[in-house]
Structures are given as C-alpha cells and as structure tokens.
C-alpha cells in the first residue's frame, strides 16, 4: 500500500531538496561575506520502512560555535538532514525555524531519535527532532518535528503542525492507555498567573493531537488548562492528566 505524506508547515524546509554543503554565507559587520560552518551534533540510523530504498540516516547539525562572535549564533538555526547511502550521498535538509511565536532560529540540537507511534497501524515509527531556541538566561523554547518516509516522494516529511513548548514543558506519544488514545501526541506547557515566579508551581495548557489517516498528519483534537498546579521538577504532568485527556477526547466523539 502506498502512503503519501504531505509536507507539514512547521519551520522551513529546503523545497528544492538541494544537497546540503555544511556551510552558509553570512555578512559581517564590515559588510564582507564570511562562511559559517555547520558541525554534526547527532546521527542515528533509521529502521527500514515500507517503500524505503537502501539505508537512511538522520543527522542533526549545529553552527560551529568557534566561529561565533557577540551572540552571533542567534542567526543560525540547527539543521536536520536525511542522508541516503545508495552509491552516493544525498542530503535533504530542514532548517529549525519557529514561526508561530515569531522567535526565529532554534539554534541547538536537542533530541534526535526514532520513536514508536502506532503498534499496528501506519506510521509505526517516526524520526523525532527537537531543536532548541535559547537567547541566554533560564528560558528556552523547543521546536518539535516528527518525520516519516513518503513512498511517493521517496523522502522524509514532517507530519506535525508547528509545535513549540518551553523548558518547563513536556510531550508524550501515548501507548497502552486504551484504543481511544493509542498514538495520541500530548504536549503540556506552563501558563502564567499573576504573582507566579518562573520556578513556581503552574497550571499547564494541555494540547492533544491525533493522526488523521486521510490527511496523513497529526491534527489538533483538543486542548484545556489543568485545574491543578504542578511543580517544575520533575515535569510529569501528562501522566497525571491521563483521565482528563481521555475525557477531553471522548467528549468530542
């Protein structure tokens, strides 16, 4: 069975699938062009999926910190490249740029791993890439993308809308909690109430995404704010909110 996965709109991808050279031009304060070299941060092999020719690797890159001056790294997003070894190396790359909160580049590589999605349905696994936007201090923002192999295009496509969460947030792809929630992606992030400090207990905004087998991507299915305030460490909000998450989903059936 052929599966077509449309490109989701999180971040910015190279539409022309050009080979990634590992360098990017910049302009210094004196107007002269220079080159920022990217260095490999993490690499994983990807299990073979239906229709996947040869072997693929996912490689995450960051701009070389030795070339930064005066917080210049804020300009350079982390990159995720999918590399196929088939007698020649082809790299199709994604730039980690968050647009929804107008924060721009996510400069650092967070998590890169193969994660389970569904046990018996497509897609069974995906490549999870978390990139981090940080401008100093204790605040940070994660940009989350999830990639599966598109048999028609013969490349990997992101199946998430743009999803971001702070350093106080968390995510889970649910399994073993009943058929209604199987493969559901849940994201929890703190909300501010007057008088709270950064490290105070907070209520959390829960957003719930489920995979649409027709559109071949995750879509928002529900959201709510917790009644309980949760302490920052450890962040374990989703496990404690399972009943409320299930009620939110079932109420829309």
N, C-alpha and C positions, 0 to 999 in steps of 0.2 A: 504494500500500500504506500502510495506516495504522499508525503506530508509537505505542504508548503507553509513556511513560516514567514509572515510579513515582518519587515523591519519596524521595531517599535521606536518611539520618539525620545528615548532617554539619551541625553548627551548628544555628541556629534560624531558621526562616523564618516570615514572616507568613502564617498559614494562611488568613486571610480575604481575602488579596490586596487589602488596602486601599491607597488612594493614599498614597504617602509624602510627607509635608509638608515634610521637611527640618529639622524641629525636634523636640526630645524634651524632655519635662519632667524636671527634676531637683529635688532638695531640698537647699538649702544648709545649712550648719552651724547656722544660726539657725532652721531649720525652715520657711523661706519657699520657695515654689516658684520656680524660675527656668527658663529655656529654654536648651538647648544647640542651637546652630545647626550643621547639617552643611553642609560645603562640598564642591564637586565636585573630585575629585583626578584622575580619568582618565575618558575617554569613548572608546568605539570603536563603529563601525557593524558590524552582524552580517550576513554574507552570507546571502542568501535560501536557506532550506532547504525541503524538501517540506512543503506544507501551511502554510507561514508566510505569513500575510496582511500586506500592506504592509511597511514597513521597521521594524526594531527596532534599538535602541541599548542597549549595556550601559554603565552609568555607575557608577563607584565613588566613594563619599563617605567623608570623614573628619570627625570633630567639629572644629569651629573651634578651633584652638589658642589664639587670642586670648582665649578665654573660660575657659581652664584656670587653676586655682589649686592649688598643693600636689599636683602629680601627679594631678589630678582626671581627666586623660584616661584613666586606667586603667579608668574606669567605662564608657566609650563605645566600643562595637565599630564597626569600619568597616562600611559597608553597600554591597551591590551591588544596583542597581536595573535592571530591564529595562523600557525605555520604548518604547511603540509609538506611532508617528505615524499616526493614522488619522482626522484631523479633530479629535481631542482627544488629549491626552497622558495616558497611563495608566502608573503606575509600580508595579511589583510588586517588593518588596524583600526581601532576605535580610540578616540580621544575622550578622556573622562572630564566632561564639562557639564556642570549642573546649570540648568537654565531656569527651572521653576522658581527658585528663590533668588535668582539674579546674583549668584555667588561666583559664577565663572569656574575657573580651573580647579579640579581636585588633584592636587599635586603629588600625593603619595599613594603608594600601593598598600592596601590593607589586606584583605583575604582574597586568595585565588584558589579555588578548589572545585572538585566535581561533587555535586550534591544530589541526593535522591529526590525525586518529585513524586511520581506515582509508582506503585508497586506493579500494577498490571496494565495500566493504560499508557498511551503516549502523551508526553515525553516521560520516560522513566528516570532520566538523569539530565542535568544541565551543568554548565560551567558558571559558577558564581564568581563575580568580580566586584569587590568592594574597594572603592578609591576614597581618599580622604582629603577634604579641603581644610587646611589649617593656616591661620594667619597669626599664630602666636597665642599665648595665654592658655586657658583650660578649655576653650571652645573648639569644636571641630564638627564637621559635617561629613557623613558618609553618603556616597552615591552608589546605589545598588543596581547592578545589571545581571541578567541571567540569560545564558546563551545556549541554544540548541542547534543542531545541524539541520539545515534546509536542504532536502534532497533535490529540489528543483534548481536552486541557485548554486548548489554544491559549495556552500559556505555556511558559516555560523551567523545566526541572527538573534538579537536581543528580544526576549518575549515579555519584557516588563514595560509598563509605563515608567515615567521618571519617578523614582522612589528615593527620597533622601531622609536621613534621620541623624540626630545629634549623637555626641559621645555618650549621652545618657540613655540612648535608645537601644532597641534590640529587634531581632527578627527571628521567625521560625517558619519552616515549611512543615506543616503538621502531618504526622503519620500515627496510626494506631489509636486514634481518638474517635473512630466511627466513620462510616461511609460519607456522611454529610460534610465532614471536614477534611477528608483524605486529600492530600496535595494542596491544601489551602495555605497561602502565604499570609502571615500576620506580621505587621510591623507595629511596634509600640514606641512612642516618643513622648517626652515630658511636656506638660503645659504649665505656663506660669500663672500663679495667682498672687495678688498683691500681698506684699510682706514676706514673700519667699526669697531665700537666697539660692545661689547656684547649687549648693550642696544640701539644700533642704529636701525633705520628702515632697514628692509632687504627685498630682494626678497625671495620668497618661492618656494620650489620644491613641486609640486602637484603630488601625485601618486594616481591612480584610480584603484580600484579593483571591480570586479563583480563576482557574484556567478555563477559557472558552474553547471548546473543541471545534467550533465552527471558524472563529477568527484566529485560532492558533496562537493565543497570547493570554496573559493574565489581565483581568479587568477588575476594577474596584467593585466590591459587592456590599460593603457596609463599613460604617465607622461609628465610634461612640467614645465618650470620655469616661474613664473609670470613676467610680464613686469613692474608691479607696486611694489614699496617698501612699506611694511606695518610696522607700529609701533608695538612694543611689546605688549602693553596693550591698549585696550583689544585685545586678539587674535581672530580675526573674519575674517580670510582670506577666508575660504571656501565659506561662504555666499556671499561674494563679487566677487567670481570667478565662480559662477554657470554657467553663459553663456559660459565662456571659457571651463569649464569642459564638458558641454553638446556638444560643438563644437568638442572637442577632441574625445569624444565617437562616435559621429555621423560620423566623418570623417573616422572612421575605419569600418563602417557598409558596 
